[in-house]
Amino acid sequence: MKAPKNRKVFVIGYDAATALGNTFARTWQGAVNGRAGFRRLTRCETSSRSNVVGEIPDWNPSRLSFVDRKEVSLWDAAYMFLTMEVCRNALEHAGLEITAETGPRTGCLIGSALNGTDAYRIAMDNYINRGPFKVSPYLLPNVCANLPAGKAGMLLGFTGPIFSPQGACASGNYAIAVGARMIRDGDCDFILAGGVETCLIPEIIQGFANMLATIKVGPKDRAFEDPGQASRPFSIDRKGFVLAEGAGVVVLAAEEAVKMHGLTARAEIAGIGWNSDAHHFTRPNPETVTRAMRDAINDAEIAPHDIGAVNAHGTSTSRGDSTEVECLRAIFGRKLKKIPVSANKSQVGHSLGASAAIEAALAIEAMQQGVVLPTINHIPDPAFNDLDVVPNKTRKYVHEFVLSNSFGFGGTNCCIVFRGM
């Protein structure tokens, strides 16, 4: 094998669709204004009290210019068209034209925790109620993890490597990390990296509810009258995360490719730290989580005191939030109270494999704008009195480095340090 090129890797554009908006621009506007995008479930019916969710507003793939009636009938896994549209918008934001020159040097890595579960559900319903010959021959492509990236390539014309990094709720960061390594070593010049999740189906909602992971909103809960208050990371009354659909894609580029094509570098992938817990399938391991954060900072060749802000995993679960704070204390010590810690899931919910990529885009835009986004719905927890969560309101704050954390079921940890430009 050829020696790696050891190139610098930059973020040149991004897009997202979240509970706050069906584009990144709308998502950002809602986030910076301190809003949450939660509402009671409309995508399907469920008996679970975990019925406050994050649905992408005004999302109707049949209205997309590249989707016709036949496509809608064949591709019934909702993550397919969502990925295609977010990738298209991300390339437009980056100003990258896919040509005979750039296409073969552009890859696409889109992670997902649940893949085309919704398509499988439709197939099973047809199998049981209409018979085996009513199972779509497109079922297998619909549930195949690499197909959203493949369909994006068919739409947009890139022919570099496509695959789906599977890291559960850390999938988006894994996609960014792997893509950055591929560009650094010279395999590609550009990578569309991120995650997608269309998880609002009854079995998934009920499964998370039964494992006590998601919030159950009863009449006495403050989110009963106002669903926007359901997700409250690091708050004393946190009760679990808000399940949300969403997608996020960042466009990565090699330093010389940015210069050659006259593109704009918005952030640098400065450091990556990744490992696994070997501990428990849902409970995080403080030792390895701390090491992932420390490795990302060391890979960036900076010291902990250089980190200006933290974009927390911040799911709003009791154990998860407590463990993350424990690990942040191990890294930053007494200086933690001076470092803003934002939890975007307070506004967009937890979109599983898509969450890290959405949060990466928000963290980078925040550096670009000289702000830190808030952790909304916050009621202080005395156990976290050394934690500045930027409560409830966006704050002006200039910073060069942000540590973005992401952890997932199975003990997958992936932390990335981004350097602002």
C-alpha positions as CSV (number, residue, x, y, z in Angstrom):
1,M,0.0,0.0,0.0
2,K,1.1,3.6,-0.7
3,A,2.2,5.7,2.2
4,P,-0.6,7.9,3.6
5,K,-0.5,11.5,2.4
6,N,-1.2,12.9,5.9
7,R,-3.4,15.8,4.6
8,K,-5.4,18.2,6.7
9,V,-9.1,17.7,6.6
10,F,-11.7,20.5,6.6
11,V,-15.5,20.8,6.8
12,I,-16.7,22.9,3.8
13,G,-20.5,22.6,4.2
14,Y,-23.3,20.8,5.9
15,D,-27.1,20.3,6.0
16,A,-29.6,18.8,8.5
17,A,-33.2,18.0,8.9
18,T,-34.4,17.9,12.4
19,A,-37.4,18.5,14.7
20,L,-36.6,22.2,14.4
21,G,-36.7,22.4,10.7
22,N,-36.4,20.4,7.4
23,T,-33.2,22.3,6.5
24,F,-30.1,23.3,8.4
25,A,-31.0,27.0,8.0
26,R,-34.4,26.4,9.7
27,T,-32.8,24.2,12.3
28,W,-30.2,26.8,13.2
29,Q,-32.8,29.6,13.4
30,G,-34.8,27.6,15.9
31,A,-31.8,26.5,17.9
32,V,-30.3,30.0,18.2
33,N,-33.7,31.3,19.3
34,G,-33.9,28.8,22.1
35,R,-36.8,26.8,20.7
36,A,-37.5,23.1,21.0
37,G,-39.1,21.1,18.1
38,F,-41.2,18.5,20.1
39,R,-44.8,17.6,19.7
40,R,-47.1,14.7,20.3
41,L,-46.7,11.9,17.8
42,T,-48.5,12.1,14.5
43,R,-46.5,9.7,12.3
44,C,-48.2,6.6,13.7
45,E,-50.4,5.4,16.7
46,T,-49.0,3.9,19.8
47,S,-50.3,3.0,23.3
48,S,-47.0,4.2,24.9
49,R,-47.0,7.3,27.1
50,S,-43.7,8.1,25.4
51,N,-45.6,10.0,22.8
52,V,-43.7,13.2,22.8
53,V,-41.3,13.0,19.9
54,G,-39.3,15.0,17.4
55,E,-40.8,14.9,13.9
56,I,-39.3,16.8,11.0
57,P,-41.8,19.5,10.2
58,D,-43.1,20.0,6.7
59,W,-41.3,16.9,5.4
60,N,-43.1,15.4,2.4
61,P,-40.7,13.5,0.1
62,S,-43.3,13.2,-2.7
63,R,-42.8,17.0,-3.2
64,L,-39.1,16.6,-4.0
65,S,-38.1,17.2,-7.6
66,F,-36.3,13.9,-8.0
67,V,-39.2,11.7,-6.5
68,D,-42.1,10.4,-8.6
69,R,-45.0,8.2,-7.7
70,K,-43.1,5.0,-8.7
71,E,-40.1,5.9,-6.6
72,V,-42.4,6.5,-3.6
73,S,-44.0,3.1,-4.0
74,L,-40.7,1.2,-4.3
75,W,-38.5,3.0,-1.7
76,D,-40.7,2.8,1.4
77,A,-37.8,3.2,3.9
78,A,-38.1,6.8,4.8
79,Y,-34.4,7.3,5.4
80,M,-33.7,6.9,1.7
81,F,-35.2,10.1,0.3
82,L,-34.2,12.0,3.5
83,T,-30.5,11.1,2.9
84,M,-30.7,12.1,-0.7
85,E,-32.1,15.5,0.0
86,V,-29.8,16.3,2.9
87,C,-26.8,15.3,0.8
88,R,-28.0,17.4,-2.1
89,N,-28.4,20.4,0.2
90,A,-25.0,19.8,1.9
91,L,-23.2,19.8,-1.4
92,E,-25.0,23.0,-2.4
93,H,-23.9,24.6,0.9
94,A,-20.4,23.5,0.3
95,G,-20.3,24.9,-3.2
96,L,-18.9,21.6,-4.4
97,E,-19.9,20.7,-8.0
98,I,-19.7,17.0,-8.8
99,T,-17.9,16.6,-12.1
100,A,-15.9,14.1,-14.0
101,E,-13.0,15.2,-12.0
102,T,-14.5,15.5,-8.5
103,G,-17.0,12.6,-8.7
104,P,-14.6,9.7,-8.5
105,R,-12.8,11.4,-5.6
106,T,-16.0,11.9,-3.6
107,G,-17.3,9.3,-1.2
108,C,-20.3,9.1,1.1
109,L,-20.6,7.6,4.6
110,I,-24.0,7.7,6.1
111,G,-24.5,5.9,9.4
112,S,-27.8,4.7,11.0
113,A,-28.7,2.8,14.1
114,L,-31.9,1.2,12.8
115,N,-31.6,1.4,9.0
116,G,-34.8,0.6,7.1
117,T,-36.8,-0.7,10.0
118,D,-39.9,1.0,8.7
119,A,-39.7,-0.8,5.3
120,Y,-39.4,-4.2,7.1
121,R,-42.5,-3.3,9.2
122,I,-44.5,-2.7,6.0
123,A,-43.2,-6.0,4.5
124,M,-44.3,-8.0,7.6
125,D,-47.7,-6.4,7.5
126,N,-48.1,-7.4,3.9
127,Y,-46.8,-10.9,4.6
128,I,-49.2,-11.5,7.4
129,N,-52.3,-9.8,6.0
130,R,-52.0,-10.1,2.2
131,G,-49.7,-13.1,1.8
132,P,-46.0,-13.9,1.0
133,F,-46.2,-12.7,-2.6
134,K,-47.1,-9.2,-1.5
135,V,-43.7,-8.7,0.1
136,S,-41.9,-6.1,-2.0
137,P,-38.9,-7.3,-4.0
138,Y,-37.4,-4.0,-3.0
139,L,-37.4,-5.0,0.7
140,L,-33.8,-6.0,0.9
141,P,-32.4,-2.9,-0.8
142,N,-34.6,-0.8,1.5
143,V,-33.1,-2.3,4.6
144,C,-29.5,-2.4,3.2
145,A,-27.5,0.1,5.3
146,N,-25.4,1.4,2.4
147,L,-28.3,2.1,0.1
148,P,-29.1,5.7,1.3
149,A,-25.5,6.7,0.4
150,G,-25.8,4.7,-2.9
151,K,-29.1,6.4,-3.8
152,A,-27.5,9.8,-3.0
153,G,-24.7,8.9,-5.4
154,M,-27.1,7.9,-8.1
155,L,-28.8,11.3,-7.7
156,L,-25.7,13.5,-7.4
157,G,-23.1,11.7,-9.5
158,F,-20.3,10.8,-7.1
159,T,-18.6,7.4,-7.5
160,G,-16.2,7.2,-4.6
161,P,-16.6,4.7,-1.7
162,I,-20.0,4.4,-0.1
163,F,-20.8,2.5,3.1
164,S,-22.6,2.9,6.4
165,P,-20.5,3.1,9.6
166,Q,-22.6,1.4,12.3
167,G,-21.9,2.8,15.7
168,A,-25.4,3.0,17.2
169,C,-26.0,6.5,18.5
170,A,-22.4,7.4,17.7
171,S,-22.7,6.5,14.0
172,G,-22.6,10.1,12.8
173,N,-19.3,10.8,14.5
174,Y,-17.9,7.5,13.3
175,A,-18.8,8.5,9.7
176,I,-17.0,11.9,10.1
177,A,-14.0,10.2,11.8
178,V,-13.6,7.5,9.2
179,G,-14.2,9.9,6.3
180,A,-11.5,12.2,7.7
181,R,-9.0,9.4,7.9
182,M,-9.8,8.4,4.3
183,I,-9.2,11.9,3.1
184,R,-6.1,12.3,5.3
185,D,-4.6,9.1,3.8
186,G,-5.4,10.1,0.2
187,D,-8.3,7.6,-0.6
188,C,-10.7,10.5,-1.4
189,D,-10.6,14.3,-1.7
190,F,-14.2,14.8,-0.5
191,I,-16.5,12.8,1.7
192,L,-20.2,13.4,2.6
193,A,-20.3,12.1,6.2
194,G,-23.2,11.8,8.6
195,G,-26.2,9.9,9.8
196,V,-29.9,9.4,9.3
197,E,-32.7,8.0,11.3
198,T,-36.4,7.5,10.6
199,C,-37.3,5.7,13.8
200,L,-40.9,6.8,14.6
201,I,-42.7,3.5,14.3
202,P,-44.7,1.8,17.0
203,E,-42.3,-1.0,17.8
204,I,-39.3,1.2,18.2
205,I,-41.2,3.8,20.3
206,Q,-42.6,1.1,22.5
207,G,-39.2,-0.7,22.8
208,F,-37.4,2.4,24.0
209,A,-40.3,3.1,26.4
210,N,-40.2,-0.4,27.8
211,M,-36.4,-0.2,28.5
212,L,-37.1,3.1,30.4
213,A,-34.9,5.1,28.0
214,T,-37.4,7.7,26.8
215,I,-39.5,10.1,28.8
216,K,-43.1,9.2,29.7
217,V,-45.1,12.4,29.9
218,G,-47.9,12.2,32.5
219,P,-50.4,14.8,33.6
220,K,-48.0,16.0,36.4
221,D,-45.0,16.4,34.1
222,R,-44.2,20.0,33.0
223,A,-44.1,18.8,29.4
224,F,-47.8,17.6,29.5
225,E,-49.1,21.1,28.6
226,D,-45.9,22.1,26.7
227,P,-44.2,19.2,24.9
228,G,-41.2,21.5,24.1
229,Q,-40.1,20.9,27.7
230,A,-39.7,17.2,27.5
231,S,-36.0,17.0,26.8
232,R,-34.0,18.5,29.7
233,P,-30.3,17.3,29.8
234,F,-28.5,17.9,33.0
235,S,-31.7,19.1,34.7
236,I,-32.7,17.9,38.1
237,D,-36.0,16.5,36.7
238,R,-34.6,14.7,33.6
239,K,-36.5,11.5,32.9
240,G,-35.2,10.2,29.6
241,F,-34.6,11.3,26.0
242,V,-37.1,12.4,23.4
243,L,-36.9,10.1,20.4
244,A,-36.6,12.0,17.1
245,E,-36.2,11.5,13.4
246,G,-33.5,13.4,11.6
247,A,-30.5,13.5,9.3
248,G,-27.2,15.4,9.3
249,V,-24.4,15.5,6.7
250,V,-21.1,17.4,6.7
251,V,-18.9,17.7,3.6
252,L,-15.3,17.0,4.3
253,A,-12.4,18.0,2.0
254,A,-8.7,17.8,1.8
255,E,-6.7,21.0,2.3
256,E,-5.4,21.1,-1.3
257,A,-8.8,20.3,-2.8
258,V,-10.3,23.3,-0.9
259,K,-7.7,25.6,-2.4
260,M,-7.9,24.0,-5.9
261,H,-11.6,24.4,-6.2
262,G,-11.9,27.7,-4.5
263,L,-14.0,26.4,-1.6
264,T,-14.4,27.7,1.9
265,A,-13.1,25.9,5.0
266,R,-15.5,26.3,7.9
267,A,-13.7,24.1,10.4
268,E,-10.9,21.6,10.6
269,I,-11.1,18.0,11.9
270,A,-8.5,18.6,14.5
271,G,-8.6,15.4,16.6
272,I,-10.4,12.0,16.9
273,G,-10.8,9.7,19.9
274,W,-12.7,6.5,19.6
275,N,-12.9,3.2,21.6
276,S,-15.3,0.8,23.1
277,D,-16.5,0.1,26.7
278,A,-16.3,-3.7,27.1
279,H,-18.7,-3.0,29.9
280,H,-22.5,-3.1,29.4
281,F,-24.7,-2.8,26.3
282,T,-26.4,0.4,27.6
283,R,-24.5,1.7,30.6
284,P,-21.5,3.8,29.7
285,N,-18.0,3.0,31.2
286,P,-16.5,6.2,32.7
287,E,-12.9,4.9,32.1
288,T,-13.2,4.4,28.4
289,V,-15.5,7.4,27.8
290,T,-12.9,9.6,29.5
291,R,-10.2,8.0,27.4
292,A,-12.1,8.8,24.2
293,M,-12.3,12.5,25.1
294,R,-8.7,12.6,26.1
295,D,-7.6,10.8,23.0
296,A,-9.4,13.3,20.8
297,I,-7.7,16.2,22.6
298,N,-4.3,14.5,22.3
299,D,-4.9,13.8,18.6
300,A,-5.5,17.5,18.1
301,E,-2.1,18.1,19.7
302,I,-3.7,20.6,22.2
303,A,-4.2,20.6,25.9
304,P,-7.6,20.3,27.7
305,H,-7.4,24.0,28.6
306,D,-7.5,24.8,24.8
307,I,-11.0,23.5,24.5
308,G,-13.3,26.4,24.4
309,A,-16.7,24.6,24.5
310,V,-18.1,21.1,24.7
311,N,-21.0,19.8,22.6
312,A,-22.3,17.2,25.0
313,H,-23.9,13.9,24.2
314,G,-26.4,15.0,26.8
315,T,-29.3,12.6,26.3
316,S,-31.4,13.7,29.4
317,T,-31.1,10.3,31.0
318,S,-30.1,10.1,34.7
319,R,-27.2,7.7,34.3
320,G,-26.0,9.0,30.9
321,D,-25.8,12.7,32.0
322,S,-24.2,11.8,35.3
323,T,-21.5,9.7,33.6
324,E,-20.7,12.3,31.0
325,V,-20.3,15.0,33.7
326,E,-18.0,12.6,35.7
327,C,-15.8,12.2,32.6
328,L,-15.7,15.9,31.8
329,R,-14.5,16.5,35.4
330,A,-11.8,13.9,34.9
331,I,-10.6,15.8,31.8
332,F,-11.0,19.4,32.8
333,G,-10.9,19.4,36.6
334,R,-11.7,22.7,38.3
335,K,-11.6,24.5,34.9
336,L,-14.8,22.7,33.8
337,K,-17.0,25.5,35.3
338,K,-15.5,28.0,32.8
339,I,-16.2,25.8,29.8
340,P,-19.7,26.2,28.2
341,V,-21.4,22.7,27.7
342,S,-24.2,22.7,25.2
343,A,-26.7,19.9,24.9
344,N,-28.5,20.2,21.5
345,K,-30.8,17.3,22.3
346,S,-32.7,19.6,24.5
347,Q,-33.9,21.2,21.3
348,V,-33.8,18.5,18.6
349,G,-34.2,15.4,20.6
350,H,-32.2,12.2,20.2
351,S,-32.1,11.0,16.5
352,L,-29.9,8.1,17.3
353,G,-27.4,7.5,14.4
354,A,-28.0,11.0,13.0
355,S,-27.6,12.9,16.3
356,A,-23.8,13.3,16.2
357,A,-23.7,14.7,12.7
358,I,-26.5,17.1,13.4
359,E,-24.7,18.3,16.5
360,A,-21.4,18.6,14.7
361,A,-23.0,21.0,12.2
362,L,-24.6,23.0,15.0
363,A,-21.3,23.2,16.9
364,I,-19.4,24.3,13.8
365,E,-22.0,26.9,12.9
366,A,-21.8,28.2,16.5
367,M,-18.0,28.7,16.2
368,Q,-18.6,30.5,12.9
369,Q,-21.1,32.8,14.5
370,G,-19.2,33.4,17.7
371,V,-21.9,31.9,20.0
372,V,-22.6,28.8,22.0
373,L,-26.1,27.3,21.8
374,P,-28.2,26.8,24.9
375,T,-29.3,23.8,26.9
376,I,-32.9,24.7,27.2
377,N,-35.6,23.5,29.8
378,H,-32.9,23.6,32.4
379,I,-33.6,23.4,36.2
380,P,-30.3,23.2,38.0
381,D,-29.2,20.0,39.5
382,P,-27.0,20.6,42.7
383,A,-25.0,17.6,41.7
384,F,-23.8,19.5,38.6
385,N,-23.1,22.9,40.3
386,D,-19.7,23.0,38.5
387,L,-21.3,22.7,35.1
388,D,-22.1,25.7,32.8
389,V,-24.8,24.3,30.5
390,V,-25.5,27.7,28.9
391,P,-29.0,27.6,30.4
392,N,-31.9,28.5,28.2
393,K,-30.4,31.2,26.1
394,T,-27.8,31.5,23.3
395,R,-24.6,33.3,24.5
396,K,-22.1,35.3,22.5
397,Y,-18.8,33.5,22.9
398,V,-15.8,33.3,20.7
399,H,-13.9,30.0,20.7
400,E,-11.5,28.1,18.5
401,F,-11.9,24.5,19.6
402,V,-15.0,22.5,20.5
403,L,-15.1,18.9,21.8
404,S,-18.1,17.1,20.4
405,N,-19.1,13.9,22.3
406,S,-21.1,10.9,21.1
407,F,-21.7,7.5,22.7
408,G,-23.9,4.6,21.7
409,F,-25.4,1.3,22.7
410,G,-22.9,-1.5,22.8
411,G,-20.3,0.8,24.3
412,T,-19.3,2.8,21.2
413,N,-17.5,6.0,21.9
414,C,-16.4,8.6,19.4
415,C,-15.3,12.1,20.3
416,I,-14.1,14.8,17.8
417,V,-12.3,18.0,18.2
418,F,-13.3,20.6,15.6
419,R,-11.2,23.8,15.1
420,G,-13.0,26.8,13.9
421,M,-11.8,28.9,11.0
